[in-house]
Amino acid sequence: MNVKIKSLLINHSQLLGVDIYGISTRGIPGLEINGLGRRGKLLKEKINFITARYLVSKKNMKRFVISVEANCAEEKIREKGLDLEVPIIILYWTLLGVLPLKNLDECLAIGRISVDFIVSSP
């Protein structure tokens, strides 16, 4: 399965478009987030915690790879990456089958999520 969602990064008065896409395969189970540098590892652990605590009690035996791509310098993505948490978790839960969505191509999401499941937007 492959899914894509769009997001925005707000840099001063400029809006930067971001494409976030993911796939699920039968490889070694787990979640991988590309394009966020070290922030991706922290976000992966946060998403695993939130998913296990609030939504899914069983282990999924698939490999999920989520990639973040924007038409700007990687430093901007890493700096403003917190605002990509909501679209990334929506995409992951769709791949996982928790959200019964089939097409996110025309969806735009932006925001942060805390480990207490509080969503905020810039």
C-alpha positions as CSV (number, residue, x, y, z in Angstrom):
1,M,0.0,0.0,0.0
2,N,1.2,3.5,-0.7
3,V,-0.2,6.8,0.5
4,K,0.6,10.5,0.0
5,I,-0.5,13.6,2.0
6,K,0.4,17.3,1.7
7,S,1.5,19.7,4.3
8,L,2.9,23.2,4.7
9,L,5.8,24.7,6.6
10,I,5.5,28.3,7.7
11,N,8.8,30.1,7.4
12,H,8.3,33.7,8.5
13,S,5.8,35.0,5.9
14,Q,6.5,32.2,3.4
15,L,4.5,29.0,2.9
16,L,6.6,26.0,1.8
17,G,4.7,23.0,0.3
18,V,5.7,19.6,1.6
19,D,4.9,16.1,0.2
20,I,4.8,13.3,2.7
21,Y,4.5,9.8,1.3
22,G,4.6,6.3,2.8
23,I,4.6,2.7,1.9
24,S,3.9,-0.6,3.7
25,T,5.8,-3.7,2.8
26,R,6.3,-7.2,4.1
27,G,9.9,-6.4,5.1
28,I,11.3,-6.4,8.7
29,P,8.5,-4.9,10.8
30,G,8.9,-1.4,12.0
31,L,8.6,2.3,11.2
32,E,11.2,4.4,9.4
33,I,10.9,8.2,8.8
34,N,13.2,9.8,6.2
35,G,13.9,13.4,5.6
36,L,13.7,14.8,9.1
37,G,17.2,13.9,10.3
38,R,17.6,13.2,14.0
39,R,14.1,14.6,14.6
40,G,12.7,11.7,12.6
41,K,13.9,9.2,15.2
42,L,12.3,11.1,18.1
43,L,9.1,11.4,16.1
44,K,9.1,7.7,15.3
45,E,9.3,6.9,19.0
46,K,6.5,9.4,19.8
47,I,4.2,7.9,17.1
48,N,4.9,4.4,18.4
49,F,4.1,5.5,21.9
50,I,0.9,7.3,21.0
51,T,-0.3,4.5,18.7
52,A,0.4,1.8,21.4
53,R,-1.2,3.8,24.2
54,Y,-4.3,5.1,22.5
55,L,-5.1,3.0,19.5
56,V,-3.5,-0.3,18.7
57,S,-2.8,-3.1,21.2
58,K,-1.5,-5.7,18.8
59,K,1.8,-5.7,17.0
60,N,1.7,-5.1,13.2
61,M,4.0,-7.3,11.2
62,K,4.7,-4.9,8.4
63,R,7.4,-2.4,7.5
64,F,6.4,1.2,7.1
65,V,8.6,3.8,5.4
66,I,7.5,7.4,5.5
67,S,9.5,10.1,3.6
68,V,9.3,13.9,3.8
69,E,10.1,15.9,0.7
70,A,10.0,19.7,0.2
71,N,11.3,22.2,-2.3
72,C,13.6,23.9,0.2
73,A,16.8,23.2,2.1
74,E,16.8,20.3,4.5
75,E,17.6,22.6,7.4
76,K,14.2,24.3,7.0
77,I,12.5,20.9,7.2
78,R,14.4,19.9,10.3
79,E,13.9,23.3,11.9
80,K,10.1,23.4,11.3
81,G,9.6,19.6,11.4
82,L,7.4,19.7,14.5
83,D,4.5,21.0,12.3
84,L,4.6,17.9,10.3
85,E,3.7,15.5,13.1
86,V,-0.1,15.5,12.5
87,P,0.2,14.7,8.7
88,I,2.8,12.0,9.4
89,I,0.7,10.3,12.0
90,I,-2.4,10.5,9.8
91,L,-0.4,8.9,7.0
92,Y,1.0,6.2,9.3
93,W,-2.4,5.3,10.8
94,T,-3.9,5.1,7.3
95,L,-1.1,2.7,6.3
96,L,-1.7,0.8,9.5
97,G,-5.4,0.5,8.8
98,V,-6.5,2.4,11.9
99,L,-8.0,5.2,9.8
100,P,-10.3,3.8,7.1
101,L,-9.1,6.3,4.5
102,K,-8.3,5.3,0.9
103,N,-7.0,8.4,-0.7
104,L,-5.2,11.3,1.0
105,D,-3.8,12.8,-2.2
106,E,-6.0,15.9,-1.9
107,C,-5.7,16.2,1.9
108,L,-3.7,19.0,3.5
109,A,-2.7,18.7,7.2
110,I,-0.4,20.7,9.5
111,G,0.2,20.5,13.3
112,R,1.9,19.0,16.3
113,I,0.8,16.3,18.6
114,S,1.9,15.7,22.2
115,V,2.3,12.4,23.9
116,D,-0.9,13.2,25.8
117,F,-2.7,13.2,22.5
118,I,-3.2,17.0,22.4
119,V,-3.1,18.4,18.8
120,S,-2.0,22.0,18.2
121,S,-1.6,24.0,15.0
122,P,0.8,26.9,14.3
